[in-house]
Amino acid sequence: MKKSFSAYLKDYMMVLVLIVLIAVFSILGPVVAHRSFFNLANLLTMLNQNAYLVILGVGITFIMLGGAMDLSTGFLISTVGVCMALLEGATNLAVALVGGILLAVLLSGFNGMMYSWLRVFPFIITLGTQYILNGVTYLLTGGISRTNYVSTAFKVIGGYNIQIGSGALKTGVLIMVVMVAIGSFILNKTYFGRNVYALGSNPDAVALSGVSVAKMRILIFALAGCFFGVAQIVNIGSSGGAVNQGLGIGAEFTVMAGAMLGGVKMGGGGGKMSNMVVGVLIIGLLDYGMSFLNINQYWKYVVLGIALLAAVTMDTLQTRAAANAAKKVTGSAPTEG
């Protein structure tokens, strides 16, 4: 059955928005900043800056699709980054990388375990772990704002420049592509991925099918932690190897806003990995474009807030539209799981 034009427009609306934004900044660049925005170097720089956010988004998308949320992600990767820098200084690169990813899995899995045990929406749980992780990070660094530096080999993993024409592509972007592909494969081609969607839509149905809801929630958070660890490795490389307490804090809000803007439903059950990628890139493009035009940095927060409200509004309207459509067919709106 062929899709209608409106169906295609709905599926690719955010891609169209991304293209329009590039066109707008390309027009405004010579007029406002007196330099060209639309060139390979600028587009590659924008990708380089947002590679770690997209990888972070892969993990957050799993959590959102499973019907949860995580406010502690930025503080989690901050703690993991400091630990990796300290581990490399005390041991070697391999131990630091493996130890950092395992630590991210354990910390995120702990959030999932608390969520499953307490059976409350994880807003308060992850808010609590956010404070804990912030305190732990400062304890690890002696309670002072101290910057740790990793080795050149560490920086190369996510920050090595591959020259392409007039610009440079960092290896972090290649890692991003691999992580998105892995995340998409798990979601679309495995039973686990199908259960993630089902859990977000109707956890009772998942329980009735014989799948442990508690174990699923823990596994989703633990899997997300793996992507969080990789994201921080890329972030450290792209930041030049400087690691401090603030590296990554606040990233979770950008990524969640981008995911919702792209069509990933808050509360679970709907959305694709590609939706998240486009949404995060839209916010990244807004940030980079406004900096390029020398717009006051505080306006970035205003625009990000508007984007987040737009994402929530779109999510709400889509949910209402689906409920109204179901009501027309069955005579009653679907119950929420």
N, C-alpha and C positions, 0 to 999 in steps of 0.2 A: 504494500500500500504506500503510495507516494505521499510525502509530507506536503502540507499546504505552505504557502508563502509565510503566513503568520507563525506557523510552527518553526520554520527555519529562522525567522526573525527572532523568535523567543530564544532559540538555541544559541544563536550567534550574536545576540544583542551586545554582550560585553566585549566581544572581539571588535565589533563595529565601534563601540565607545573608545576602545584602545586606539584604533586607527584614527578616529576623529581627533583624539587628544594629541596624537603625534602631528597631525595636520595643523592643529591650532598652534602648537608650540613652534612648528616650522614656519608659520606665517608671522608669529609674534617675535621670534628670535631676531631677525634682521631689523625689525622696527623698534623693539624695546631695548635689546641688548647689543644691537649692531653687529651681530655675528650669526652664523648659520647654525641652526639647531639640528636640522635633518642631515646628518652625515654618519658614516659608519662608526667613527670614534665615539661620538656621543651615545649612540644606541648600544654599543658594546660596554661603555662605562656604566650605563644604566643597568644593563644585565648583570655586570660584575657586582654592583652594589646590592642587588636584590637576590643574588643566588642563594645566600644562606637563609633569607626569609622564605623563599619558595620551599627549600628543604624542610625548614621548620614547619611550613604550612602543610607538608605531606603528613607529618605526625599529628598536627592539630586537626586536619581534616578527618583522620580516622576517629579521633575523639569526638568531634562534632557529629559525624555521621552515626556514631554509636549512641548519640543522645546526651552527651555530656559536654563539659567545657573545662578549661584549665587556665586559671589566672596566674599560676606560678611558673609558667614556662620560661619567661625571661630571666627570672631569678635562678631557675634551675640551670639554665645554660651558663649563667654567670658563674655559679658555683662550680660547675663542671669545667669551665674554662680555666679558672684559677687552679683547680686540682690538677688539670693536665699540665699546666705550666710548672707547678711545683713537683709533680711526678717526674717530668722530663729532667728537671734539674737534679733530682735525687737518683734517678735510674737511667732510663734511655727512652728514645722516641717511641718504640713499639709498645712498651709498658704504658706510656702516657696515653697513647691513642686507644689501646684496648681498654685500659682502666677507665678512661674518660667516658667511653661509650657504655661500658658496663655500669658505671656509676649513674649515668643518665637513665638507663633502663631500670635500675633499682629505685631511683628516686621517683620516676614517673610511675613505676609499678606500685610503689607505696601509695601514691595518690589513688590509683585504681583499687587497691586493697581497702583503703579507708572508705572509699566510695561504696564498694560492695558490702562492707561490714556495717557501716552506719545507715546505708540505704537512704541517704538524703542527697539532694542535688549538689554536685561537687563545688558549687560557688564558694561556700564557707570553708570546705575542706582545703581547697587549693589556695584560698586567701590565707588560711592558717599556715600552710607549708611555705607560702610566699615569704611570710615574716621569718619563719624558721631558717629558710635558705639564705635570706639576706643577712641574718645574724651570723650564721655559720661561715659565710664568705668573709665577713669582716674579722671573725675570730681567726680564720686561716691566715689572714694577712696582717694580723697584729692590731686590728682596729684602726688602721690608718689607710689613707688613699695611696696605695702603692701599686706601681706598675711592674709586672713581671714580663720578661721577654723570652720567647721560645727560640729554638735553633732555626737556622736557615732551612734545614731539611723539613722541619714542621711547617714553616711558612710556604714552602714550595707546593705542598699538598693542595692547598686551596688558593694560593696566591701567585702561582707562576704565570707569567705573561706569555701568551702565544700571539706573536705578531700577525695581524691580519690587515693588510692594506695600511690605512692611516691610523688604525686602532689596535687595541690589544685585548684579547679574550683571556680571562683568568681561568685556570684549571678548575676553579670552584664552579663555573658554569657547566663544565662537562660532568662534574660530580652531581650537580643539580639535575641534569637530564637523566642520569642513571637512577637517581633516587626517585624522581617522578615516575619513571618507567616501572621501577620495582613496586612502588605504591599502587600504581594503576593496575599492574598485573595481579597483585594480591586482592584488590577490591573487585576486579572484574572476572578473574579466572579461577578463583579458589572458593571453597566452601566457607572458609573463614570470612572472606570479603562479603559473601552473600549474607552471612550471619550478622556482620557489622550493620549492613543496611536494615536487616530485619529487626535487630535490637533497637535501632533508632526509631523504627516505625511502630513496633509493637513488641515490647519485651515479654509480655505474657504469652504471645504466640511462640516466641523462641523457647521459653521454658516448657511449653506444652509439647514442643517438637523433640524434647529430650536433651537440649543443649543447656548447660549451666550458665545462667545469666551472670552470676558472680564471677566465674572463671573467665567468661568472655570480656567482662569489663576490665579485669586485671590484665588480661592479655592485650587488649587494645591500648591501654595506657603504657604497658611495657614495650609494645611494638613502637608506639609513638616516641618513647624515650630513646630508642635506637636512632631514629631520624633526628631527634634533638641533639644527640651527641655528634652526629656527622655534621649537622648544621653549624655547631659551634667550632668544629675543626676548620670548616670553610671560612667562617667568620673571622677566626684568628688569622688565617692566612691572608685574607683580603684586607685586614686591618694593619698589616705589616708586622704581625707577630707580637704586638703589644697587648698584654692581658691585664685588665683591672676589674674591680668589683662591678663596674657599670656596663661591661661589655655584653650586650644582649638584652639588658633590662628594658622593658617596654615593647619589645618586638612582638609579644603575643597579641597585643591589641591591634597592631598593624596587620598581622596575619589573619586574625579572626575577622576583622573588618573586610579585608580583601576576599577572604573565603565567602563571606555572606554576600558581598557585592557581586561575586562571581556566580552565586546561586546555590551555595552549600547551605542547607537549611539549619538554622539554629534549633536544636532539639532533635535533630537527626532524621534519617530516613530518605533524604533527597540531596542530590548534587553529585558532581563528578570531580575527579582530581584535576582535570583540565580547567574546570570552573574556577578552582582555587588559584591555579597558576595565572590565569588571565586577570582575576581580581587583584591579586597581590601585585602584578605588574602594572595595573592601572594606578594603584596607590603609589607604587615606586616611581612611575612616570610623572605623576603629579608632583611628588616631592622633588625629583631631579629637575623637572621642567621649571618649577618655581624658583629653585636655586639658580638655574641657568639664566632666568630673567631678572635675577637680583631682587626678588620680592622678599620683603621682611619675613624672617624665619617664623615669626609668631603666626603669620597667616597660614603656615603649613598646618598648624594645629587646628585652626578654624576649618580648613578644607578637609582635614582628616575626620574631624567631628561630623561635618556635613556628609561625608562619604559613608561614615558609620550609620548615621541616621537614615540615609538613603538605602543602605543595605538592609537594615532592620525593616524599613517600610516595604521594600520589595519582597522580603521574606514573608511578612505578614499578609500582603496582598496575594501572593502566590498561594499561601495556605488557605486563605478565605475563598479564593477562586476554585481550588481543588475541593473544598468542603461544599461549595455551592453546586459544583458539577456533580459530585456524588449524591447530593440531596435530590437533584433532578432525576437521577437514575433510580435511586433506591427509595426516595421519599423521606430520607433522614440523613443528616450529616454523619460522617464516620466518627466513631469514638476515638479519642486520643489514647495512644499506648504509652 
